[in-house]
Structure formats: C-alpha cells, structure tokens
Amino acid sequence: RIVRDWVTSIGLEASAYGTHSMRRTKVTQIYKKTGNLRAVQLLLGHAKMDSTVRYLGVELEDALVIAEAIEI
C-alpha cells in the first residue's frame, strides 16, 4: 500500500510497481554495475548461486562480457 501510494503521488501507474519489482531492479543494477553475482546472492538471501543466476536472467553472453573486461 505504501509503495502504491508513493508511486501514484509521483504520477506513475501503480500497477507497474511493487516491492518485488523494486527489489529486483535494485539487485539488477548492482549486478550490472559490479558484475558481482556473489554480492547479489547475499543481498537476495539465496542459498544457491543457480537461484541468483535464474532470478537475474544472467546469460552466457553476460558472463563472457564480464570475463573479457578483466585482464590478467
């Protein structure tokens, strides 16, 4: 209810926002900025990394981009 009232007060469509979508958006942004799946896993409280990968929709392409960005 609080989220719905807040979203409506700033002129957005309340049905497009909820606590779950905000939770998902935050961790998605953290993942995109850091590439740190372990941090996201901890923030979400997932026991298994597989759950975090599925939750974020991480694809092989994402993993390859991260790997290519790091030079050894």
Secondary structure, DSSP 8 states (H G I E B T S, - for coil): -HHHHHHHHTT--GGG--HHHHHHHHHHHHHHHH--HHHHHHHHT-SSHHHHHHHHT--HHHHHHHHHH---
